[in-house]
Amino acid sequence: MVGWSKTNENLSQFDFALAGGGSGLITRALCQPLDVLKIRFQLQVEPIAHGSVSKYRSLYQAVRLILHEEGVKAFWKGHVPAQWLSISYGVAQFWAFEVLSRNAHHLGLSGKWSPLLNFACGSVGGGVATVVSFPFDVVRTRLVAQSDHKKVYHGTLAATREICLREGPLVLYRGLWPTVLQIGPHAGAQFMCYKLFDDLYKYIIGTSRTTLSSSLVAGSMAGLCAKTIIYPFDLVKKRLQVQGFQAARAHFGKHFTCHGLVDCFRKIYKVEGLMGYFKGLSPSLLKAMCSTALHFSSYEMICNLLAYKSR
């Protein structure tokens, strides 16, 4: 169903947007705890290692500590803006990808060029989705990053209002530049790898239909490959998004201050070394595999349902 095919030629642009939004909602609801862990690791300056004096030293230790200090609800911190982020991103990404794919097919650009076509359409779709959804990402990161002992924001609307009044509306797009740099290859690689792994899976089991199992396997592999490629940019984006927000992070260790994309990359390497760019990679890869598998499979199933109803 992802990309043009005879089975989805009766679906409208609204159907693609609806399926994309639904897949974003389902994925976020199930994968939010992994996102919270990833962000906590990404924002920690101290080493993530056993025997260190860091607040978070491993995935297991971090889960236990967050449960002890903040309770189960902490794993869904920032869930409301995160849902708006996922829904708006899913709507824009899949809508743009499907429209571009359909137009490319009508122009006769599919066939042997399909992998490159999927990469290009996925890149453009990811860029459009990023611009549309980015303010929700900033608000979500601030809510996840703040300490329960020193709360600055009390809810999504309050956070948005406080950020705009105290720091200006443009702060809602802080970190957009590294995101734009990462989202092209990331989204492009996701769609290209998904189609390649989906075709490979179907070839191995001897079927021409995309099934739930094929989309889950292809989605998880696509998420693993794409996330590994762009991870340092994702970490830098999170560091930029919490600049000017250090007071609420007093219980999380050292403050990290930088001025722009290049300075952030330079300071991470100077203070934390090369591996500093990959902090939180384990929960991030786990999340990427789960979320991408859910994202594509739920989108496929919703499209199948819409296509069946339109017959």
WOWO-V47523 format. One line per field, one symbol per residue. ss: DSSP state (~ for helix, > for strand, _ for the rest). psi: psi as a letter, one per 40 degrees, with the letter a starting at -180 (. if undefined). Layout:
# WOWO-V47523
ss=???
psi=???
This chain:
# WOWO-V47523
ss=_____~~~____~~~~~~~~~~~~~~~~~~~~~~~~~~~~~~~_______________~~~~~~~~~~~~_~~~~~__~~~~~~~~~~~~~~~~~~~~~~~~~~~~_______~~~~~~~~~~~~~~~~~~~~~~~~~~~~~~~~__________~~~~~~~~~~~~_~~~~~__~~~~~~~~~~~~~~~~~~~~~~~~~~~~~~______~~~~~~~~~~~~~~~~~~~~~~~~~~~~~~____~~~~~~~________~~~~~~~~~~~~_~~~~~__~~~~~~~~~~~~~~~~~~~~~~~~~~~~~__
psi=dhihiddeeeiiddddddddddddddddddedddddddddddehdiigiieieidheidddddddddddeidddefhfddddddddddddddddddddddddddddefeabeedddddddddddddddddddeddddddddddddiideghdhgidddddddddddeidedeeheddddddddcddddddddddddddddddddefiehhiddddddddddddddddddedddddddddddeheeddefdeeaiihhigidddddddddddeadedefheddddddddddddddddddddddddddddde.
